[in-house]
Amino acid sequence: MERKRIKSIKVRTQSKTYHIQWSRFLPILISFFVTSAIALYLILNSSKNESCRITKLLLINGVPKSIGGKVDHNKTLCYEFQGIQGQQLQLTTNQKISLVFPSNKYQNLQGDYKTILSETGDYSLVIETQEDNLDYQINLIVSSQNTTNLPRKTPVNDLSLTPLTPQLPSQSNQLTYNVKQSPTFYQDQELQKIVDNIVSLARSRKLPIDKLSISLVDLNQSECCAYAAYQDSELRYPASIVKLFWLVVLYSQYYYQGIEPNQIPPEKLKVISKMIKDSDNESASIIVDDITQTKSSQKDLAPEKLNEWRRKRYALNDFFASYFVDSVNYPLNISQKTFPIPNLLEDPAGPDQQIRQLNGKSSPPRRNYLNTYSVARLLLEIEQEQAISPAYSQAIKQLIKRDLHPQAWKEKPFNPIQNFLGQSLPVNTQFYAKMGWTFNNRNDAAIIVSPDNKAHYILVVFGDEKKFYQDKEFFPILSRQVYNQMLKK
């Protein structure tokens, strides 16, 4: 609106007309408005700090992210993410939300939105409502301007794809994972609908969707890889899925020692097989001790010894340093054993306890955590035979291969199929998976190939709340639902 300069205002009464000189009152009015603005700002910020529940989002360049859930009457949710000037932000929301810039300016949004970020800093998505139990769903992606169209990676079955096998490191260098570059995923609306259907299924079963994470990768297209997700960067407790990452560390050590998979001693293979095929915690404990040169015990360590012990355990995280390139924070912690460990420890004790509670036993425990994106990426690199070497990638696949015929798993003490992704699939499906569960969560991660090869995909699902453990039908139902929809693509 064009502002006009007003020199005076006429005020008419019944008998007289008065001329009020505007300039006399201008300083008073300015002071009033400035004071009011400051007061309003303080009130709003105080209110936000008290009532706005802030969730930090880890947005990876070029990787779509979905968030959703319910917000109650007169409640405010805030999602905060890092943005860089010049990045493109694409966003779709089914409800009215506000995008708050680092400079505190804001824009109200609903539907589709696209912009080039003009500032570097913390951006916020603010959701508030006067309704009860408002369902919201937000899909967003940030990308560099030169990757706006999300360029696609080489086809999986392209013979020109060479394994990223590094040179042997010198003894002074710390061993790290050989794949240094994140995969280039691209959005696929049809694939995203499949993921959205899983979220809807969870909601219909009264499961807490804020504790649900999903990654879905389509491997059956001419170009790799189409990707869809829901809360895929949320850090959640992986349970025994962490053992797949420990296996990659162990096999990398063998590779650098010049040992091929067929040269691994039989007694070592037995321990490895029990860790992966039977998800045995005792075998996993032996392997973690072996690859980190640490030992579990009941007795606490003195500060100096604890620091060295902790450094060796944290080397497990540092091994996957290439996973941190696109992230502000480490997207994994795989430094802690899984419990109980028969014949050793029922619960964490000694240094295993100390590493969990660095600020004392009264502090909240720091547990292992992964996100579904990292797990899907590792499975993709195994499938593409990039993990360590082609021979070791194939060896890992053989260890996680599961026979879906009921007679192969129903009578076994450890059952990785029942109540998980494999139970509802055709028995002749190629199924390579590692699951994990506790009484407070249920997770599964799988490479799945239909008998006719029409469907070939990676599916990773984390349900990080006890209701996912209690609902023993959710994973089989969602898995068959995804399988049927992937066949139609």
N, C-alpha and C positions, 0 to 999 in steps of 0.2 A: 504494500500500500504506500502511495506517495505521501510524504509528510509535508504539510503546509505550515509555514511560519505564521504564528498568530501574535499580533502586537497587543491587542486588547480584546476584552470580551464585554459585550453589552448585557447587563442584567436589568430586566424591566420589572418594576413593581406596579401596583395599581395606579400610583400617582407620579412616579419618577423613573427616570432611566439613569443608571449609574455606569460609569466606565471604569472597569477594573484593569489596571496596568499589569499585564502578564509578567513582565520582567521583574516586578517586585517580588513575586511569589516563586519564581523559577528556582532559586537556590534552595528554598524550603522544600519544594516538590522533589527536586533531585535528591536531597538528603533523605526524604521520606522513602522514596522508591529504592534507593541503595540499601538503606537499613532493612527494609522489608525483604529485599532480595536475599540479603545475607542471612536473615532470620529463617527464611523459607529454605534456603540451601542447607542450613544446619539441621533444621527439623527433618528434611527429607533424608539427609545422610544419616542422621541418628536413627531414623525409622528403618532405613535400609540395613544398617548394621545390626539392628535388633531383630528384624523380621525376615531378612533376605537370606535364605540358605544358599551359600555359594558352593558350586561344584566346579572344579577346574577341569577343563577339557584339554586333552593332548591331541592336537590336530597335526597330522603328518601330511606334508606337501603332496597333493595329488591323490590322497586317499579319502574317500567319502566317509562321513560319520553320521550316524543316526542317534538321536536321543528322544526320549518320550516317557510318558507316565501320566500321573494325575496330580493336579494341584487343587488344594482345598480352598474354600471360601475365605477371602481376605488374607490369603497367604501369598508370598512372593518367592519365586525361584530365580536364581541367578546362575547362569553358566558363563564362566570366564575363560577366555582363550587368548593366546599370544598371536598378534597379527603384525605383519611387516609391511611397511609402505611399499606400494607397487604390486602386492599380491592381489589376486582376484578372489573374491568371496562370492560363492553361489549358495543360495539358501532357499529352502522351501518350508513353509510352516502352515499348519492347518488352523492355527489360532493367532489372534493378535498378540504380537510381542514387540519389545523395544530393543533395538540395537544401540548400545551405549559405546561411544568412541573413547579412546584414552583421554581426550580433552574434555570429556563429560558432555559433549553434544550428543544428541540422540535422534533416532529415526524410528517411527512406528512402522511395523511390517505385518503383512499377511499375504500368503500365497507365495509366488515366485519372486526372488530378488537377486540381483546381480550387481556388483560394484567393484571398483578398484580401490583398495584400502589406501587412504590418504595419510595415515599416521602409523607409526610404529609404537606398540605398547599393548596394554591389556584391554581387550574388548569384552563386553558383557552382553549376553542375551537375557533379558528380563521378562519373566512370565508372571502376570498377576491377574486375578479374576475375582468377580463378585459372585460367581457360580460355585456350586458344590461339586467336587469331584470332576473337574474339567479335564478331559483327555487332551493331551497335546502331543504332537509329533513334529520334530524338526529334523530335516536332512540338510547337511551342509558340507562344503568342501572348500579348502583354500588351495590355491595353486599359483605358481609363478606365471607371469603373463606369457612367457614363452612355452608354457605347458598347459595353456587354457583348454586345449582339445584333448588333454590327457593322452599323450602319444602311447602307442602300444608296443609291447615287447615282442621279441622273436617268438614264433610259434614253438610250442613245446616239442613237437615231433620233428622240428627242423634239424637236419643232420649237421648243419653248420654251427649249431649251439655247442660250444666247447666248455667242458667243466673248468671252473675257476680254481685250479689246483695250484697253490703257491709253491715257491721254492722252500726247501728246508731252512728253518731259521737257525741262526747261531745260538749257542747256549745262553748268551747274554740277553737275547730277546725273549719276551714273554710270548708264549703260544697264544694265538688268537684264531678265531674262526676264519676260514678262507674266503667266504663270500662277503665282499666288502660293499656291495651296492644293493640297495633295496629294490625289490621288483617294481616295475612300472605297471600298476593296475589302472584300469579304466572303468568308468561307470557303465552299468547296464541296467536300464529301467526295469526290464523284465526280471532280471535277477534280483533287483531290489524288492520287487513285489513279493518274491518268494520269501525273502527275509522278513518283510513286513507281515506276511501271513503267519510266520512263526511267532512273532510278537503278539499278533491278534489271538493266536491259539493259547499262548501263555496267559494273556489277559482273561480269556474266557474261562480258564481253569483257576482263576483267582491266584495266580502266581505273581510274585513281586517283580515286575518287569524292570524296575530300576536296578535289580541285581542280576539281570540277564545280559549276556554279551554273545554276539554271533558274528562269525566271518564265513563267507561263502565265496569260493573261487571256481569259476567254470573253466575246465581244462579241455573242453571238447570243441572249441572254436578254432578257426584257422589262425587267429591271432591271440596271443596270451598277454594279459589275462583279464577277463571280465571279473569284477569284484563287487560284492555288496556286503553291507555290514550293519550291525546295530550295536552301539556302544563298544566298539571293538578296541578302543584304546584304554578302557577302564581297567585298572590294575586289580586283579582278583586272585584269590588263593587257588593255585592250580592242582593241589593234592598231588597224585602220582604222575600227572602229565610232566612234571619236572624231570622225571627219570629219562624221558626222551632227550632232554637237553644234556643231562649228565652222560648219556651214551655217546652223544656227538663229541663231547670233550674227550672221553676215553678213547674213542676210535681215532680222533685227531692225534692223540699222543702216540698211538700205535703206528699211525701212518708216518709221523715224523721220525719214528724210530726205525723205519724201513720195514715194518711188519705188515704183510698183506692179510686180508680177512681170513684166508685159508691157512694162515700160519699162526693164528692165535692159539695158545695152548688150550687143550680140552678142559682143564680144570677152571680156566678163566671163562671159557665159553659157557660153562655150566652156571657160573655165578651171573654172567651177563643175561643169559636166557631166563633165569629165575627173576631177575630184576624187571625185565621187560614183559615177558610172557605171563608170569605169575604175579607181577607187581610186588615182589617180595621186598619188604623193608630191610630185612637183615642183609640180603645181597646188595641192596642199594647202599647200605651203610658201608659195606666193605669197599665198594667202588668209589664212593666219595672219599673215604680215607686214602685210597690208592691214588686217585688223581689229584688230591690236594696235599697229600703228605701231612694230614692232621689225624688226630685220634680223639674219639669221644671218651669221656670219663665222668665219674661222679663228682670229682673234686674241682672246685673253681681254680682258675689260673690267676697268677699275679699279673698286674697290669702290663708289664713288659712282655711276658710270654703270651698274654691274651692278644696283644696287638699283633704279634707275629702270627699267631694262630688265625686271627681274624683276617689278616692280609692274605694268607694262603686260601682261606675259604672264599674271600671276595674275588680271588682270581677266577672263580667260576663265572662271576658276572662280567669281569673284564674280558674274558675269552670272547664274549659276544659283543665286543665293543662296536662292531660295524652296525649293530642294531640300534645304536644310540645316535647315529649321525643326524637324523631328522628330528630328534627329540631334545627337549630341555632337560628332562629327567630320565633316569634309566627306566626303560619299559620292562625290566625284569629284575627279580632277586631270586637266585637259585642257589643260595649259599647255605641253606639249612636242610638238614636231613628230614626225612619223613618218619613219623612215629605212629605206633610203638615199634620198637626194635627188639624182637624176641632175643632172649639170652644176653641182652645188653642194657637197654633202658626202656622203661615203659613210657616215660615222658622226658622232655629235654631236661638235662642236668649238667652241672659243670660248665665247660665252655659253650656247649650247645645252648644252655640257658642264658649264659652271659651275652652271647652274640645276638640273642633275641631282645634282650632288655638292657641296652647299653647304658641307660640312665638309672639303673637300679631295678630291683624286683618289683617295685610298686608301679613302674612305668608300663604303658601298654606294650605288648609284645610286637616286635617287628618280624613279620612272617614272610615266607616266600610269596612272590606274586609274579604273575604273567598277564598279558592281555591276549585276546584271541587273534589279533593281527600278527603278533610275533609267532604264535604257534602255527597259524596258517602259512606264514612265510617259510618257516622251517620245513613244514611238510611239502611245500611247493619245491623247495631246493632239493629235498630228498627225491621227490618224484622226477625232477629234471636232471637228477644225477650230478648236481653241483656240490652237494654237501660232502666235503673232504675230498672224495674222488669217486668216479663212477662205481668202482668195486665196493667201496664202503657204503655208498648210498644204497646199492642193491642189497648189501648185507643188513642194513637197517630195515629196509622194506621187508625182508624175509622174517626179521624178528617181530615186526608189528603186524604181520599177516595173520588174519583170523579166519578160521573155518566156521561158516555160519550154519552148517548142518547141526541140528539140535543134539545129535548123539556125540558131537565133538565138544560140547560145552555144558550140557545140562547137568551132568553128574559130577562135574569137577568142583573141588572146594573153592577155587578162585574162578569166578565167572565174569569175563569182561564183555559178555554179549547181552545177557538178560538185563532188562531195564535200561539199556543204553541204545546207541544209534543202530547197532547191527541187528537187534532182535527182530525187527519187522521187515527186513529186506529179504528178497529172494535168496535162497540158500546158495545158489551158484554165483552170487555177486562177488566180485573181487573187493575185499574189504581189508584195509590196512589201518590199524587204529591203536591209539593209546588213550585209555580212560583214566579217571581219577575221581575218588569220592571220599567224603567223610559224612558224619551224621549231620553236617551243616552245609553240604554242597554236593553238586553232581556235575561232572564235566566229561566231555568226550571230544576227541579230535580224530578225524578219519579222512583217508583217501578212498573214494568209492568209484567203482567202475561197474556198470550194468553188464549183464551177460552178453548183450548184443553190441556193447561199446557205444551205444547212443548217448549214454550219460556217463560223464567222467568229471568228477568234481571233488573239491576239498570242503569239508564242513567241520567247523569248530564251534562248539556251544559250551558256555560256562553258565551254570546256575549257582550263584554264590549266596545261597540262603537255604535254611533247613527245609523249606517247603519244596524245593527242587529235589532234595533227597527223598522226601516223603511221597512225592508224586512219582510213582514208579512207571507210569504209562506215558508221561509227557515226552521223554526222549524217543521211545519207539514210534509214537504217533507223529511227531514232527519229522522224524527221519523218513518215514514212508511218504509223508506229504511232500517233502522236498524231492525225494526220489521220483515220484510220479510227475511232479512239475518239471523236473530236469529232463525227463524223457520226452516231454512235449515241446521243449525249446527248439 
